[in-house]
Amino acid sequence: MSFGVATSPRRERLVRFFLVGCTAAAVQLALLWLFVDLAGVNYLIGAFVAIEITILFQYVLNNAWTFHRSRHSTMREYAVGLGKTNLVRGTAIPLQLGILYVLVTLGTAEYLVGNAVAICVTGLYRYALDSAWTWN
């Protein structure tokens, strides 16, 4: 008897993207905490820098694992893909920072919780654009 679950490539890719995203979210929150609480940086500036660092981190992981079937393997493909993912995810930065700002300003959430909410809200947007354009 087999206990393996057959999944479609699209579902497998979405699960892997989600797992990479969760890992990157944890890294991003840790970086944000370091920037704000230890270095004394404004939470929006800290979030911007943490987001950009995790964009690079996620590209490496997603290229190697999530989108391994259409992996960018040459230096040119890798550089173009990194540029595309930066454009895709870069367009999500204002959305993420806007959500973070509103949640903190309204007193709805502390900055780390607000950032976690903003990551979740913008996640599907990033997945749709990355899967359709970066690794098409």
Number of C-alpha atoms within 10 A of each C-alpha: 3 4 5 6 6 8 9 9 11 10 11 14 20 18 13 17 24 16 14 20 24 16 15 22 20 14 17 28 22 13 19 27 20 15 19 18 13 9 11 11 15 12 21 17 14 21 26 17 16 22 26 16 15 20 20 17 17 20 23 16 18 21 20 15 15 24 23 14 12 12 17 20 12 9 9 10 12 16 13 14 20 19 16 18 23 18 15 20 22 18 13 20 19 12 15 24 21 15 19 26 19 13 19 18 12 8 11 12 17 12 22 19 15 20 27 18 17 21 26 14 15 16 18 14 14 20 19 13 17 23 17 10 13 23 19 10
